[in-house]
Amino acid sequence: MALTAKTKLGPYEILSQIGVGGMGEVYRARDTRLDQTVAIKILPAELSRNAAMKQRFEREAKTISSLSHPHICTLHDIGEHEGTSYLVMEY
């Protein structure tokens, strides 16, 4: 599910795609509440329907949030919008 510019995921507005990997797609976005640029990783729809993959995505969020290191991005938020699971991280 490639998102296009101006697509909204909750309070986040997609600006552009950053990259694609085996476990998700990453986008540069704007947090409309804080007027801040963030990175959003989404779990593609085909993986969202797989319970094991969705659990793995949630474990990733918990793992990231438990770490603090200058070379690891900070997790700001997690959410789901119209069936799309996402992680919001520092850009």
Residue pairs with C-beta under 8 A, 6 or more apart in sequence:
1 25
1 42
1 44
1 45
1 84
2 17
2 25
3 9
3 14
3 17
3 25
3 27
3 42
4 14
5 14
5 15
5 16
6 13
6 14
7 13
7 14
8 14
8 81
9 29
9 40
9 42
9 79
9 81
9 84
9 86
10 79
10 81
11 31
11 32
11 33
12 29
12 30
12 31
12 32
12 38
12 40
12 86
12 88
13 29
13 30
13 32
14 27
14 28
14 29
14 40
15 27
15 28
15 29
15 30
15 37
16 27
16 28
17 25
17 26
17 27
17 28
18 26
18 27
18 28
18 39
19 25
19 26
20 26
23 43
23 47
23 53
23 56
23 57
23 60
24 41
24 42
24 43
24 44
24 47
24 57
25 41
25 42
25 44
26 39
26 40
26 41
26 42
27 39
27 40
27 41
27 42
28 37
28 38
28 39
28 91
29 37
29 38
29 39
29 40
29 88
30 36
30 37
30 38
31 37
31 38
31 76
31 88
37 91
38 76
38 88
38 89
38 90
38 91
39 73
39 88
39 89
39 90
39 91
40 86
40 87
40 88
40 89
41 86
41 87
41 89
42 84
42 85
42 86
43 53
43 54
43 57
43 84
43 85
43 86
45 83
45 84
47 53
47 54
47 57
48 54
48 83
48 84
48 85
54 85
57 85
57 87
58 78
58 85
60 87
61 75
61 78
61 87
64 72
64 73
64 75
64 87
64 89
65 75
68 74
73 89
73 90
74 89
74 90
75 87
75 88
75 89
76 88
76 89
76 90
77 87
77 88
78 85
78 86
78 87
78 88
79 85
79 86
79 88
80 86
